[in-house]
Amino acid sequence: MMPVLVLGSNSPRRKELLTKAGYEFGIRASDVDESLPEGISPEDAVLMLSKRKSEAISLNEEEVLLTSDTVVAKGQEILGKPSSFEEARDYLHSLSGKQHDVWTAVTLRDAHTAKSFAVRTRVTFFSLEEKEIIRYIESGEAWDKAGGYGIQGKGAIFVDEIQGDYYSVVGLPLSRVVRALRDFDVYPS
C-alpha cells in the first residue's frame, strides 16, 4: 500500500506547490508555539520550528507527514511575520537596497523515521521608496509572511536578484521535497 501524504500546514502557498507537483494529500495542521530562544541562528530556528510542528501532529502507520517553516533573516536577525503597520514598514525599510536570506526547513516523518533539512536562498531588493512600501502594506499582503513580503505576489516587484530556490522563498523548496519524499515511497500522481 502506498503511503498517504499529510501536509501539516494551512499555508495556501504550500498547498498550491504540492498540488502543482502532482501530489494528493490530506491536511492536518497544528497550532504550536513559534517562540524562539534568544540568539538562535536562522537555520536552527527554522529546523526547530519545522520539527516542533511535526511532533505536534499524530500519525498512523500509513501516513507521511510534511511540515515546514520559513524565516527571513538579515545576518543573524530573524524577521518574522509583522504584527503592526510600523513593524512591516521597518522590515521593508531594513531590506530595501540590501541582500537578505530566506531560510525554509522541512521535516518529513512517518511512524518510524524523521528527516529534516534546511534551504537558504539569498534575495536582493531594489531600493524601495516610502510610497511603495506604504502602498504594499496597505494592500494587505504583508501580514502573514515572514519579513513582511511575499515574493509570489506584489512583493515580487521589490526583488532585484535571487540566488537559490525561488520556491523555497515562497515557502517550500519543492525540488528538494520531491526528492526527499522518494525516501518515504511517496510520489506524485
C-alpha positions in Angstrom: 0.0 0.0 0.0 1.3 3.5 -0.9 1.9 5.8 2.0 -0.6 8.7 2.4 1.0 12.2 2.4 -0.2 14.6 5.0 0.6 18.3 4.9 1.0 19.7 8.4 0.1 23.3 7.3 -2.8 25.5 6.4 -0.5 27.6 4.2 -2.2 28.2 0.8 1.2 28.6 -0.8 2.4 25.2 0.4 -0.9 23.5 -0.7 -0.6 25.1 -4.1 3.0 24.0 -4.6 2.4 20.4 -3.6 -0.7 20.3 -5.9 1.3 21.8 -8.8 3.9 19.0 -8.3 1.1 16.4 -8.7 0.7 15.2 -5.1 -2.5 14.1 -3.5 -2.5 14.8 0.3 -4.6 15.4 3.3 -4.1 18.4 5.7 -3.7 18.2 9.4 -2.2 21.4 10.8 -1.2 22.1 14.4 -1.1 25.3 16.4 2.3 25.4 18.0 4.3 27.9 20.0 6.6 29.6 17.5 8.7 31.5 20.1 12.4 31.0 19.7 15.3 31.1 22.2 17.4 34.3 22.2 20.3 34.3 19.8 19.3 31.2 17.8 20.6 31.1 14.2 18.1 31.4 11.4 18.9 27.9 10.2 18.5 26.4 13.6 15.3 28.4 14.1 13.5 27.0 11.0 14.7 23.5 11.8 13.4 23.8 15.3 10.0 25.1 14.3 9.6 22.6 11.5 10.3 19.7 13.9 8.1 21.2 16.6 5.2 21.4 14.1 5.8 17.8 13.1 5.9 16.5 16.7 2.6 18.2 17.5 0.7 16.0 14.9 -0.1 12.4 15.4 0.3 9.9 12.6 -0.9 6.4 11.8 1.2 3.7 10.2 0.5 4.5 6.5 1.0 8.3 6.7 4.0 10.5 5.9 3.8 14.0 7.4 5.4 17.1 5.8 5.8 20.2 8.0 7.8 23.3 7.1 8.7 26.8 8.4 10.2 29.8 6.7 12.1 32.9 8.1 13.6 35.9 6.6 17.0 36.9 8.1 19.3 39.9 7.9 22.5 38.3 9.0 21.5 36.5 12.3 18.5 38.8 12.9 15.2 36.9 12.2 12.4 39.0 10.7 9.1 37.2 11.5 5.6 38.0 10.4 4.9 41.6 11.2 2.4 42.3 13.9 1.8 46.0 13.1 2.0 48.5 10.3 5.1 50.1 11.9 6.9 46.7 12.1 6.0 45.8 8.5 7.4 49.2 7.4 10.5 48.8 9.5 11.1 45.3 8.0 10.7 46.6 4.4 12.9 49.6 5.1 15.6 47.3 6.5 15.5 45.1 3.4 15.5 48.0 0.9 18.5 48.0 -1.3 20.1 45.1 0.6 20.6 41.4 0.5 18.9 39.0 2.9 18.5 35.3 3.4 15.3 33.3 3.3 15.6 30.0 5.2 13.0 27.3 4.8 13.2 24.0 6.7 11.2 20.8 6.0 10.6 17.9 8.3 9.3 14.6 6.8 8.1 11.9 9.3 6.4 8.6 9.2 5.8 6.2 12.1 9.4 5.1 12.2 11.7 7.8 10.6 12.1 11.5 10.6 14.2 13.6 8.3 14.8 17.4 8.3 16.7 19.7 6.1 17.0 23.5 5.6 17.5 25.5 2.4 18.9 29.0 2.2 18.1 31.4 -0.6 19.7 34.8 -1.0 17.4 37.6 -2.1 18.4 41.2 -3.0 15.9 44.0 -3.0 15.9 47.2 -5.1 15.9 50.4 -3.1 12.3 51.0 -2.1 10.5 54.3 -2.0 8.5 55.1 1.1 5.3 55.4 -1.1 5.7 51.9 -2.5 6.3 50.4 1.0 3.2 52.1 2.3 1.1 51.0 -0.7 2.3 47.5 -0.4 1.5 47.3 3.3 -1.9 48.8 2.7 -2.6 46.0 0.1 -2.8 43.6 3.0 -0.2 41.3 1.5 2.5 41.8 4.2 0.7 40.3 7.2 1.1 36.6 7.1 4.5 36.5 5.6 8.0 36.3 7.1 9.8 39.5 6.6 6.6 41.3 5.6 6.6 40.4 1.9 5.5 37.7 -0.5 7.7 37.0 -3.5 4.9 35.2 -5.3 2.6 38.3 -5.1 3.1 42.0 -5.3 6.3 41.7 -3.3 7.9 40.3 -6.5 8.4 43.9 -7.7 10.9 44.5 -4.8 13.3 41.7 -5.9 16.4 42.7 -7.9 18.1 39.3 -7.7 17.6 35.8 -6.2 20.3 33.2 -5.7 18.9 29.8 -4.9 15.5 28.2 -4.9 12.6 30.5 -5.7 10.0 28.1 -4.3 11.8 28.0 -1.0 11.2 31.7 -0.7 7.5 31.1 -1.5 7.5 28.5 1.4 8.5 25.1 0.2 11.8 24.0 -1.6 9.8 21.9 -4.0 12.6 20.1 -5.8 14.3 19.0 -2.6 10.9 18.0 -1.1 10.1 15.8 -4.1 13.5 14.0 -3.8 13.2 13.6 -0.1 9.7 12.2 -0.3 11.1 9.4 -2.5 12.9 8.1 0.6 9.4 7.6 2.1 8.0 6.0 -1.1 5.8 9.0 -1.7 5.5 10.0 -5.4 3.3 12.5 -7.3 0.3 11.1 -9.2 
